[in-house]
Amino acid sequence: MSLIDQINKITDESFEKWFDRWYKKLDLETRLIKEAQKGFDGVQIYIKKEDENESNFSTKQSYYVRRLRDVRTVKCLKEKLGSGFQVEHKEQTREGNFFGFMIYRTSEWINISWKEQVE
């Protein structure tokens, strides 16, 4: 096995361990049921809120954000939840004027919805 194969294997194993622990701790299935009982048709898992500045993130928070931004997170969520759920990474940037300076604020989240889209 080449070095790159070893590194890729270790990286994948590490991600899978993290995802399984994170998913279990999040107790997402219970959360989805509770939100559906309240009449909602989706939930958001925030990666970065609009008022947060990544340069102020702790090491732990930076790690968490990096893992949630990984495309494998959305893929694994789709696999865990199964058919009937739409899972996607979303991002929104808003701009504003602050004392003559343009500022941009971005929020990021993973959106999970289950309401069928009516065309």
MOQUI-V116098 format. One record per residue. NEAR is the number of other C-alpha atoms within 10 Angstrom. Layout:
near->[NEAR/NEAR]
This chain:
near->[5/6/8/9/10/11/11/11/12/12/11/13/12/11/16/15/10/14/18/12/11/15/15/10/9/12/10/16/12/10/12/18/12/12/13/14/10/9/9/14/14/16/18/15/14/16/21/18/15/16/9/12/11/12/7/9/12/10/9/9/14/15/12/14/18/11/17/22/17/12/11/15/21/19/12/16/19/17/12/11/14/10/9/11/17/17/22/18/19/13/15/11/10/10/10/11/9/8/7/7/8/9/11/11/14/15/16/20/20/20/18/21/17/16/12/10/5/4/3]
